[in-house]
């Protein structure tokens, strides 16, 4: 006997995934996305919940996931260098509406949202694109238009509407993926 504890970790993860997303094709898609998001978030330096929120905002504002990931990677590297005192990055962050103090107090996720909100409110789109390119590289070509379409608000809306999966939910889904893989190996 013993319910979920007796099922073992693989079955428990699968049960957790079923509770989070239902059973069927949709669950398998969510499982795959969570597994991919886990590895991408580690490489980018933001948590899975934030990355999911950014993905939903990107979908609403026409920003590709590839450009989103690149922008976040560059932004994280730039903020790390600014925190270490690199004045080049301190200056460019300030031009984009973010200070080192903002990053240390609010974190990368909120600072990225603040930057995109500042982009939306710019009066000089060409200068913003130029500065954004220095900060996030070539992904600025997609990020600035997405910011103009209110990327920051789309992210906040996704969170407020409950569309963003928590880190715990995504961990359960990723564990379910691992469990499926283990089960498949055992069945073979």
N, C-alpha and C positions, 0 to 999 in steps of 0.2 A: 504494500500500500504506500501511501505517502505523498500522493499528489505530484505537484510540479517538482519538488525536490528529488523524488524518486526517478523522474524522467531523465535526469542527467543534464549537463550544461547545454548540449546541442539541442535537445528537444525543448528545453526551457527557452532558449533563444528563438527557436522557431515559433513557440507559443507566444512569446513576447511580440514577435513580428506580426503574428496574426491579430493580436489585440490592437497593435498600432495601426495596421493598414488593411485589415480584412484579409481574406484568403483569395488567391487567384492570380491572374496575370498582373494586376495592379500591384500586388504585393511583391511579386518577383521584380518588377520594374523598380519599385521603391527600394528593395533590397540591393539591387545592383547600383542604384544611384547613391545610396548611403555608403556602400563599400568604396565606390569611386571617390565620394566626397571625403571619406576618412583619409585616404592617401593624399588627395589634393590639399586638404586643409593643413595637414602636417607640413607639406612642402611650401605652402604659402605663408603659414604662420598665423592663421586665424582659426577659431574653433568652427566645428561643423555647423552649429546653429547659425552663426554669422554668415558663413559661406552659403548656406541654404537661403537665408534672407536675401543675400546679394544676388543669388541665381534667380530668385523670383522677381526681383527688381529689374535685373537684366532682361528677363523675358518680356517684361512690360514696357521696357524702354528701348528695345532693339540693340542691346549690347550683347555680343557673342560671349559665350562662356570662355573661350580661349582668350579674348581680349580682357575679360573680367579677371581671369586668373593672372594674366601678365601684369595688369594694372595693380592688382593687390600685391603681387610679389615685389614689383618695383617700389610701390608705396611703403611696404614693410621695410625693405632695405634702406630706403631714403629716411624713414623715421628712425631706424636704428642708428644710422650715421649721424643724423641731427642730434639725437640724444647723446651720442659720444662727443658732440661739439663741432662737427663738420659744418662750418659756416655756409658753405655752398648749399647744403641741404636745409639748413635753418632758414636761409633767405628765401629759397624757392617754396618751402612749405608756407612761410608767412605770406608770400605773394598769392598762394592758393587758399588763404584763409585759415591756416592751421599753425599753431605754435607748438614748440617743444613741450611747453607746459600742458597744452591740450592733450598731446599724445600720452604724456606720462600720467595725467589724471584720468582721462577718458578712455584711453586705449586706442588701438589701431582701428577697430571697427567703427567706433563713433567718430573718430577723426576722419576716416575715409568718407563717411556720410556727410560730415561737416564740409569737407572739401568739395564734394559733388554739389551740395547745396549752395556753396559760394560760387561755384561755376555757373549755376543756373542764374544767379543774380548779377552776373557780370555785365558790364556795359561795353566791354571790348572783347568780343569773341575771339578775334585773331590773337590778341595778346594772351588770352586764357589758353588757347590751344598751344601756343608757343611755350608758355610756362608749364603747362600740363605735360607736354612732350619731354621737357627736361626732367620732370618728376616721375612719370610713369611710362616713358618711352613711346613707341609707336602705337600702343593701345590707346593713347590720348585721342587719336583720330576717331575712335568709336565711343570712348568714355565721355568726351565733351558733349557730343550730341545727345547721348543718353542722359547726362546731367541736365541739359537744357529741357529734356522731356520729364524732368523731376524724378531722377533716379532715387534721390534720398527719400522723397515722399512715398514712392512706390515700395521702398524697403520698409519704411515705417508702417505703411498700410498692410503689407503682407504679415508683419508681426502682429499688429493689432487685430487683424482678422483671423488669427490663429492658424495661418497657413504654414508657418515656419515650424519645422520639427525640432524638438530639443536635442541637445547632445545625447541625452540618455536614450531617446527614441531611436536616434540614428545609430548609436552604439548597438542597440538591440538588433536592428536590422542588419548591420554589418556582421554581428555575431551569427545571425541566422544564415547569412551567406556562407560564412565559414562552416556552419553546421551542415548546410546542404552539400557543400563540397566534400566534407568528411563522410557524410552518409553515402554520397555517390561513389566515393572511392571504396567504401566498405561493400556496397552492393555489387560493384564490378568484380 
